[in-house]
Structure formats: structure tokens, C-alpha cells
Amino acid sequence: MAKILLVEDNAMNRDMLSRRLARKGYEVVIAIDGQQGIDMARSETPDLVLMDMSLPVVDGWEATRQLKSAPETQSIPVIALTAHAMAGDREKAVEAGCNDYDIKPIELPRLLGKIEALLGGKASA
């Protein structure tokens, strides 16, 4: 079973997405701010990180940069989640080190396709 770290500060988004991912067979661990996300990526060694970009303490852009610059977490795929679907956001996410990018509100089939593409053989049970 693949483990996904969901870094999301909005309780409603966090609850909805974590339940839907769990129903699809993923183990979900949760962080509520960017610093906690960095710490949990190190301690939990997830197979993939879903990173909200608008986070308290450390924003998702900086948290991703830190994960991608640390040897122990740099190989973990990160999907940026943002409600700010502005021109240039995808490029900004890639520059920060994100492997992919998805917009809110989340369309689960689209997001699952991106997760499965990045996990390859480690998809849900």
C-alpha cells in the first residue's frame, strides 16, 4: 500500500481528500502546515506528497524546495495543489521542484491519474 503525505491546512479539504484516498487503498498521513509537512516527509518516508501551496508557517513553495534539496527526501514525488490557477503557476511549481500540479477544487479521477502515474507500480492495493 502506497503512503501519501497530505499537507493541507483547510480541515474540510483535508478530511474530504484523505477519506477519498483511503477508500482508494492509500495510507494517508496528514500535516497541517509546511514545516510539519517537511518534518513528516522525513519521519514518515511517504511514497508521494500532496502539497497545498498556501500554507501557514512555511508555504508549500518553500516546503517543496526544502524537500527537494534534502538527500533523504529529494526523490519523493510532490504534486502541488493550489486554488490559484494563474498563468505561470505550473511553471512556478515545477521550478520549486514539484513533479506535477493540480488545481482546486480537486477532481479525484484527474488527481488519481497523476498520483498513479508518479507512483508507477506502487499504486494502491
Phi and psi restraints in degrees (value plus and minus 20) as a CYANA .aco file:
   2 ALA   PHI     -96.3   -56.3
   2 ALA   PSI     123.1   163.1
   3 LYS   PHI    -123.9   -83.9
   3 LYS   PSI     108.3   148.3
   4 ILE   PHI    -135.3   -95.3
   4 ILE   PSI     109.3   149.3
   5 LEU   PHI    -113.9   -73.9
   5 LEU   PSI      97.4   137.4
   6 LEU   PHI    -120.8   -80.8
   6 LEU   PSI      95.1   135.1
   7 VAL   PHI    -126.8   -86.8
   7 VAL   PSI      83.6   123.6
   8 GLU   PHI    -171.1  -131.1
   8 GLU   PSI     107.8   147.8
   9 ASP   PHI    -110.4   -70.4
   9 ASP   PSI     -36.8     3.2
  10 ASN   PHI    -105.9   -65.9
  10 ASN   PSI      96.9   136.9
  11 ALA   PHI     -79.4   -39.4
  11 ALA   PSI     -60.8   -20.8
  12 MET   PHI     -86.2   -46.2
  12 MET   PSI     -65.8   -25.8
  13 ASN   PHI     -81.9   -41.9
  13 ASN   PSI     -63.4   -23.4
  14 ARG   PHI     -81.2   -41.2
  14 ARG   PSI     -67.8   -27.8
  15 ASP   PHI     -85.1   -45.1
  15 ASP   PSI     -67.8   -27.8
  16 MET   PHI     -82.3   -42.3
  16 MET   PSI     -69.0   -29.0
  17 LEU   PHI     -90.3   -50.3
  17 LEU   PSI     -60.5   -20.5
  18 SER   PHI     -84.3   -44.3
  18 SER   PSI     -60.4   -20.4
  19 ARG   PHI     -85.7   -45.7
  19 ARG   PSI     -61.3   -21.3
  20 ARG   PHI     -88.1   -48.1
  20 ARG   PSI     -58.2   -18.2
  21 LEU   PHI     -87.9   -47.9
  21 LEU   PSI     -60.5   -20.5
  22 ALA   PHI     -82.2   -42.2
  22 ALA   PSI     -59.9   -19.9
  23 ARG   PHI     -83.7   -43.7
  23 ARG   PSI     -46.5    -6.5
  24 LYS   PHI    -105.2   -65.2
  24 LYS   PSI     -19.1    20.9
  25 GLY   PHI      79.5   119.5
  25 GLY   PSI     -10.9    29.1
  26 TYR   PHI    -111.9   -71.9
  26 TYR   PSI     125.6   165.6
  27 GLU   PHI    -104.3   -64.3
  27 GLU   PSI     108.5   148.5
  28 VAL   PHI    -138.4   -98.4
  28 VAL   PSI     106.7   146.7
  29 VAL   PHI    -134.8   -94.8
  29 VAL   PSI     130.1   170.1
  30 ILE   PHI    -146.1  -106.1
  30 ILE   PSI     118.0   158.0
  31 ALA   PHI    -145.0  -105.0
  31 ALA   PSI     127.2   167.2
  32 ILE   PHI    -128.9   -88.9
  32 ILE   PSI     -21.0    19.0
  33 ASP   PHI    -170.7  -130.7
  33 ASP   PSI     148.5   188.5
  34 GLY   PHI     -82.4   -42.4
  34 GLY   PSI     -59.8   -19.8
  35 GLN   PHI     -85.9   -45.9
  35 GLN   PSI     -62.7   -22.7
  36 GLN   PHI     -83.6   -43.6
  36 GLN   PSI     -56.4   -16.4
  37 GLY   PHI     -81.9   -41.9
  37 GLY   PSI     -63.4   -23.4
  38 ILE   PHI     -81.3   -41.3
  38 ILE   PSI     -68.3   -28.3
  39 ASP   PHI     -82.2   -42.2
  39 ASP   PSI     -62.7   -22.7
  40 MET   PHI     -92.4   -52.4
  40 MET   PSI     -51.3   -11.3
  41 ALA   PHI     -82.4   -42.4
  41 ALA   PSI     -55.9   -15.9
  42 ARG   PHI     -93.0   -53.0
  42 ARG   PSI     -62.2   -22.2
  43 SER   PHI    -103.7   -63.7
  43 SER   PSI     -53.2   -13.2
  44 GLU   PHI    -114.5   -74.5
  44 GLU   PSI     -35.3     4.7
  45 THR   PHI      19.1    59.1
  45 THR   PSI      45.7    85.7
  46 PRO   PHI     -89.8   -49.8
  46 PRO   PSI     142.2   182.2
  47 ASP   PHI    -100.9   -60.9
  47 ASP   PSI     -41.0    -1.0
  48 LEU   PHI    -180.2  -140.2
  48 LEU   PSI     129.9   169.9
  49 VAL   PHI    -138.7   -98.7
  49 VAL   PSI     110.1   150.1
  50 LEU   PHI    -121.0   -81.0
  50 LEU   PSI      92.9   132.9
  51 MET   PHI    -133.6   -93.6
  51 MET   PSI      90.4   130.4
  52 ASP   PHI     -85.1   -45.1
  52 ASP   PSI     122.4   162.4
  53 MET   PHI    -109.8   -69.8
  53 MET   PSI     -44.6    -4.6
  54 SER   PHI    -120.7   -80.7
  54 SER   PSI      64.1   104.1
  55 LEU   PHI    -139.6   -99.6
  55 LEU   PSI     131.7   171.7
  56 PRO   PHI     -96.7   -56.7
  56 PRO   PSI     148.9   188.9
  57 VAL   PHI      50.2    90.2
  57 VAL   PSI     -92.5   -52.5
  58 VAL   PHI    -147.7  -107.7
  58 VAL   PSI     105.2   145.2
  59 ASP   PHI     -91.6   -51.6
  59 ASP   PSI     146.7   186.7
  60 GLY   PHI     -83.4   -43.4
  60 GLY   PSI     -51.3   -11.3
  61 TRP   PHI     -82.6   -42.6
  61 TRP   PSI     -70.8   -30.8
  62 GLU   PHI     -89.7   -49.7
  62 GLU   PSI     -59.0   -19.0
  63 ALA   PHI     -80.3   -40.3
  63 ALA   PSI     -62.5   -22.5
  64 THR   PHI     -84.3   -44.3
  64 THR   PSI     -64.0   -24.0
  65 ARG   PHI     -77.7   -37.7
  65 ARG   PSI     -62.1   -22.1
  66 GLN   PHI     -86.5   -46.5
  66 GLN   PSI     -61.6   -21.6
  67 LEU   PHI     -83.1   -43.1
  67 LEU   PSI     -61.9   -21.9
  68 LYS   PHI     -96.0   -56.0
  68 LYS   PSI     -35.1     4.9
  69 SER   PHI    -116.9   -76.9
  69 SER   PSI     -27.9    12.1
  70 ALA   PHI    -117.1   -77.1
  70 ALA   PSI     108.4   148.4
  71 PRO   PHI     -74.6   -34.6
  71 PRO   PSI     -56.0   -16.0
  72 GLU   PHI     -96.9   -56.9
  72 GLU   PSI     -35.5     4.5
  73 THR   PHI    -144.7  -104.7
  73 THR   PSI     -23.3    16.7
  74 GLN   PHI     -85.6   -45.6
  74 GLN   PSI     -42.5    -2.5
  75 SER   PHI    -110.4   -70.4
  75 SER   PSI     -23.1    16.9
  76 ILE   PHI     -96.7   -56.7
  76 ILE   PSI     102.6   142.6
  77 PRO   PHI     -84.7   -44.7
  77 PRO   PSI     121.8   161.8
  78 VAL   PHI    -144.4  -104.4
  78 VAL   PSI     109.3   149.3
  79 ILE   PHI    -129.0   -89.0
  79 ILE   PSI     100.5   140.5
  80 ALA   PHI     -94.5   -54.5
  80 ALA   PSI     115.9   155.9
  81 LEU   PHI    -138.8   -98.8
  81 LEU   PSI     103.9   143.9
  82 THR   PHI    -168.0  -128.0
  82 THR   PSI     125.2   165.2
  83 ALA   PHI    -106.8   -66.8
  83 ALA   PSI     -29.2    10.8
  84 HIS   PHI    -113.0   -73.0
  84 HIS   PSI      61.4   101.4
  85 ALA   PHI    -107.1   -67.1
  85 ALA   PSI      45.2    85.2
  86 MET   PHI    -118.0   -78.0
  86 MET   PSI     136.7   176.7
  87 ALA   PHI     -77.3   -37.3
  87 ALA   PSI     111.5   151.5
  88 GLY   PHI      75.2   115.2
  88 GLY   PSI     -32.9     7.1
  89 ASP   PHI     -85.7   -45.7
  89 ASP   PSI     -60.7   -20.7
  90 ARG   PHI     -80.0   -40.0
  90 ARG   PSI     -64.8   -24.8
  91 GLU   PHI     -83.8   -43.8
  91 GLU   PSI     -60.4   -20.4
  92 LYS   PHI     -82.2   -42.2
  92 LYS   PSI     -60.6   -20.6
  93 ALA   PHI     -84.4   -44.4
  93 ALA   PSI     -64.1   -24.1
  94 VAL   PHI     -84.2   -44.2
  94 VAL   PSI     -61.4   -21.4
  95 GLU   PHI     -81.7   -41.7
  95 GLU   PSI     -54.5   -14.5
  96 ALA   PHI     -93.5   -53.5
  96 ALA   PSI     -35.3     4.7
  97 GLY   PHI      93.8   133.8
  97 GLY   PSI     -16.5    23.5
  98 CYS   PHI     -88.0   -48.0
  98 CYS   PSI     122.8   162.8
  99 ASN   PHI    -104.2   -64.2
  99 ASN   PSI     -44.3    -4.3
 100 ASP   PHI    -177.0  -137.0
 100 ASP   PSI    -199.7  -159.7
 101 TYR   PHI    -170.1  -130.1
 101 TYR   PSI     115.8   155.8
 102 ASP   PHI    -161.0  -121.0
 102 ASP   PSI     130.4   170.4
 103 ILE   PHI    -123.7   -83.7
 103 ILE   PSI     133.4   173.4
 104 LYS   PHI    -115.6   -75.6
 104 LYS   PSI     127.7   167.7
 105 PRO   PHI     -89.3   -49.3
 105 PRO   PSI     124.5   164.5
 106 ILE   PHI     -89.4   -49.4
 106 ILE   PSI     110.8   150.8
 107 GLU   PHI    -121.1   -81.1
 107 GLU   PSI      87.0   127.0
 108 LEU   PHI     -75.2   -35.2
 108 LEU   PSI     -66.1   -26.1
 109 PRO   PHI     -78.0   -38.0
 109 PRO   PSI     -60.2   -20.2
 110 ARG   PHI     -85.8   -45.8
 110 ARG   PSI     -66.4   -26.4
 111 LEU   PHI     -84.5   -44.5
 111 LEU   PSI     -61.9   -21.9
 112 LEU   PHI     -80.7   -40.7
 112 LEU   PSI     -58.0   -18.0
 113 GLY   PHI     -80.3   -40.3
 113 GLY   PSI     -61.6   -21.6
 114 LYS   PHI     -88.4   -48.4
 114 LYS   PSI     -61.8   -21.8
 115 ILE   PHI     -81.3   -41.3
 115 ILE   PSI     -68.8   -28.8
 116 GLU   PHI     -84.9   -44.9
 116 GLU   PSI     -55.4   -15.4
 117 ALA   PHI     -84.3   -44.3
 117 ALA   PSI     -59.3   -19.3
 118 LEU   PHI     -97.7   -57.7
 118 LEU   PSI     -50.7   -10.7
 119 LEU   PHI    -103.8   -63.8
 119 LEU   PSI     -41.1    -1.1
 120 GLY   PHI      39.0    79.0
 120 GLY   PSI    -139.7   -99.7
 121 GLY   PHI     -94.9   -54.9
 121 GLY   PSI     -26.1    13.9
 122 LYS   PHI    -115.2   -75.2
 122 LYS   PSI       2.0    42.0
 123 ALA   PHI     -84.0   -44.0
 123 ALA   PSI     159.7   199.7
 124 SER   PHI     -82.1   -42.1
 124 SER   PSI     142.3   182.3
